[in-house]
Amino acid sequence: MMEKHEMRDWAALPRDILLEIFGRLQHADVLRGAGLACASWWRAAVEEPTLWITIDIHFSEGDLVNEQSWYARLAMGRAAVDRSAGRCESFRGIADRDLLAYIVARAPSLRSLHVTSCWCLPEEFFDRVVTKLPMLERLVLDGGRLSMSTLIGLLEHCPHLEVLDAGDCYSDKRVEYDMLLKLYRKLKVFHLPRVHHHGCYCFCWRCAEHG
């Protein structure tokens, strides 16, 4: 039995136990807290790609969301993708156009993407993102503008896509009948964006567009 005056050496925890602890924490807490506690904990958080196969860095209820925390969370997304060493299969969190391009370039096995910020993907980023998702099975968008060209591109370049939830997004065009047929035939679940004719109401600190 450990004497009361003895101190436990937390830095000496076995790697498997440490990874189990990290697995119970939110990824944001690992990136900004627990993973920085000491050198051995930092190495475990950085050197074990399996910890980052499923990445979740979304803002939780009660989190302070301002410009500083927004950019910090984007940086966490990049760091988490780097730590996955190409093995990331699922990403959930805020993502601007640059982070989206970064994710798809470094996560060739990405199967699930849930963007919890406004989806804002200019046409010039189409080839850097939509065409680089060959393994994607599930796409959830919590808001923003989903253009018809992006919708068509998802059908053409994501052969494994089964779930598309864009019900909280909007589009400036109504989905035509032929496109609806393609969606019915290809997808198991889909929620289409609403039609909106008054410009873009997408917002992020990097790209604020107001119609």
Residue pairs with C-beta under 8 A, 6 or more apart in sequence:
2 8
10 37
10 38
10 41
11 37
11 38
11 39
11 40
11 41
12 40
13 21
13 40
15 44
15 48
18 40
18 41
18 44
19 44
19 48
19 50
19 51
21 34
22 30
22 34
22 35
22 44
22 45
22 51
23 51
25 34
26 56
26 57
26 60
27 52
27 55
27 56
27 57
27 76
27 80
28 57
28 73
28 76
30 45
30 51
31 45
31 57
31 76
31 79
31 80
32 72
32 76
34 41
34 45
35 41
35 42
35 44
35 45
35 46
36 42
44 51
45 51
45 83
46 83
48 83
49 83
49 84
49 85
49 86
49 87
50 87
51 83
52 80
52 81
52 83
52 84
52 85
52 87
52 88
53 84
53 87
53 88
53 89
53 90
54 88
54 89
54 90
55 77
55 80
55 81
55 84
55 88
55 90
55 91
55 92
55 93
56 90
56 91
56 92
56 93
57 73
57 76
57 77
57 80
57 92
57 93
57 94
58 92
58 93
58 94
58 114
58 116
59 65
59 69
59 73
59 94
59 116
63 69
67 205
70 94
70 204
70 205
71 205
73 93
73 94
74 94
74 95
74 96
74 99
76 93
77 91
77 93
77 94
77 95
77 99
77 102
77 103
78 99
78 102
80 88
81 88
81 91
81 102
81 103
81 106
81 107
82 106
84 106
84 107
86 106
86 107
86 108
86 109
87 107
87 109
88 103
88 106
88 107
88 109
88 110
89 107
89 109
89 110
89 111
89 112
90 110
90 111
90 112
90 113
90 114
91 103
91 107
91 110
91 112
91 113
91 114
92 112
92 113
92 114
92 116
93 114
93 115
93 116
94 115
94 116
94 117
94 204
95 103
95 115
95 117
96 117
96 120
96 204
96 206
96 207
97 120
97 121
97 122
97 125
97 129
97 206
97 207
98 206
100 115
100 121
100 125
100 129
101 125
101 128
101 129
103 110
103 113
104 110
104 128
104 129
104 132
104 133
105 128
105 132
108 134
108 135
109 135
110 133
110 135
110 136
111 135
111 136
111 137
111 138
111 160
112 136
112 137
112 138
112 139
113 133
113 136
113 138
113 139
113 140
114 138
114 139
114 140
114 142
115 140
115 141
115 142
115 144
116 142
117 142
117 143
117 144
117 204
118 142
118 143
118 144
118 145
118 202
118 203
118 204
119 141
119 142
119 143
119 144
119 145
119 146
119 166
119 169
119 202
120 144
120 145
120 200
120 202
120 204
120 207
120 209
121 129
121 130
121 147
121 150
123 147
123 149
126 149
126 150
126 153
130 150
130 153
130 154
130 157
130 158
131 153
131 157
132 157
133 154
133 157
133 158
134 157
134 158
134 159
134 160
135 160
136 154
136 158
136 160
136 161
137 160
137 161
137 162
137 163
138 161
138 162
138 163
139 154
139 158
139 161
139 163
139 164
139 165
139 166
140 163
140 165
141 165
141 166
141 168
141 169
142 168
143 168
143 169
143 202
144 169
144 170
144 202
145 169
145 170
145 171
145 172
145 193
145 200
145 202
146 166
146 169
146 170
146 171
146 193
147 171
147 172
148 171
148 173
148 175
148 179
151 166
151 171
151 175
151 179
152 179
154 161
154 164
155 161
155 182
155 183
155 186
161 186
161 187
162 187
162 188
162 189
163 187
163 188
163 189
163 190
164 183
164 187
164 189
164 190
164 191
165 189
165 190
165 191
166 190
166 191
166 192
166 193
167 191
167 192
167 193
167 194
169 193
169 194
170 193
170 194
170 195
170 196
170 201
171 192
171 193
171 194
171 195
171 196
172 195
172 196
172 197
173 195
174 195
175 183
175 192
183 190
183 192
198 211
199 209
199 210
199 211
200 209
200 210
200 211
201 209
201 210
201 211
202 209
203 209
203 210
